[in-house]
Amino acid sequence: MKKIILVLSIGLLVFNCSSDSSDDSNDSNNCPKPNGLNVYDLTNTTAQFSWNTNVQSSLYQVQYGQFGFGLGSGTTLTVPEQYTLVEDLLPQTQYAFYVRVFCNNTNDYSNWAGPFNFVTLLDNPYCNNPSDFSEGLYPESITHNSIELNWGNPSSDGSQIEYGLQGFTLGSGTTQVEPDFYDQHATVTGLNAETTYDFYLRNICDNVGYSAWIGPISVTTEEIPFNVNCLDPVNFELNQIYTSGGSDYLVFVWDAQNSENTWQLSKSAVGTPAGSDAIIDTSYNPVQLTNHTSTGVVYDFYVRANCSVDGYSDWVGPITVTGP
């Protein structure tokens, strides 16, 4: 880190000295150009430009761009004061700016003063980074077209998410602003099924730009459900299997993603489709099945949700069981 800071400091020193040498007031059009170009309150994405002038004016033009840009190819701002805030810069990137003044007595602009060169910071000293950025913790947090994201240490001014297909370049993705400080989570919708996305997050700090980006976290959406109005149960497990008093007992458990309170279990010969043999209706979860196996016989068990008027979910499983 010390080496990086040293390099940046040397770079800034070289840039500032070189720009000062071109910042004179000798103009062929009798309109003295500005002097004393400077940058202050520098962050990773913002900079305050300032300058001085020897004429009375309330009209200035600023042009800026990445270091080495040619006049006419940069971003131009027209401002009434001898300073301006520039936003949406790239972190740890070399930039330059020029400025000229409109002289009322000549009814014309001065020549351009500059360039003044500077390097944006890697982080923002005035805006803390978010923390603990992760995908949602619950089964329903990831669907075929949406993903829930969680984080900590938000800003009171909100947060910004940028996302795109896995491997996308920051700045080319889709952005989503989350203005609520208290939620510290967001749902991103409109995604494609069975697709991996990268997600980045940064805090918004009004008037001082943004924090650094954290991420990416990579998340893959689920496949399109069998019935979009009746989502499949998840985390289907055989909780217990035992015999007692000559009877065998199987205890199954799962997590529901709908508001349903009834389900169906399927028991079939191993390797055969769900629903091809016995179907067991239940309103219990966990559910205990008694004497549904024969010793040494292998079965496949599945479960699906019964969503009443919305129909059934797809079968989930199998869990393969050998009768005790």
Number of C-alpha atoms within 10 A of each C-alpha: 6 7 8 9 11 11 12 18 14 12 15 18 13 13 20 18 12 15 21 18 11 14 19 14 18 12 12 9 12 15 23 23 26 26 20 15 24 18 18 11 12 21 27 26 23 23 23 16 21 19 18 14 16 12 15 11 15 13 16 20 19 22 21 23 19 18 17 11 14 11 15 9 10 16 12 16 13 14 14 12 13 20 17 17 15 15 16 11 18 18 18 16 15 20 20 20 27 25 27 24 30 21 20 14 11 11 9 13 19 24 21 22 25 24 26 27 28 27 23 21 21 15 18 21 16 16 20 18 22 21 16 11 21 18 20 17 11 10 13 17 14 20 21 19 18 19 22 18 22 16 18 15 14 22 23 14 14 19 26 17 20 20 24 20 18 16 12 13 11 15 11 10 16 12 16 15 15 18 16 15 14 11 13 19 19 19 15 16 12 9 18 18 16 15 15 16 20 20 27 20 26 25 28 25 19 12 10 21 22 28 26 24 19 17 16 18 16 17 19 21 19 17 13 14 15 13 14 13 14 23 24 23 23 17 13 19 18 17 13 11 16 12 13 7 5 6 12 18 18 20 16 22 19 18 16 20 15 16 11 14 14 15 20 18 22 23 25 20 17 17 11 13 16 24 17 11 12 13 16 13 13 15 12 12 15 15 16 16 15 13 13 13 19 12 9 10 12 16 21 19 26 23 30 26 25 24 19 11 8 11 12 20 23 20 20 20 19 21 16 17 19 14 19 16
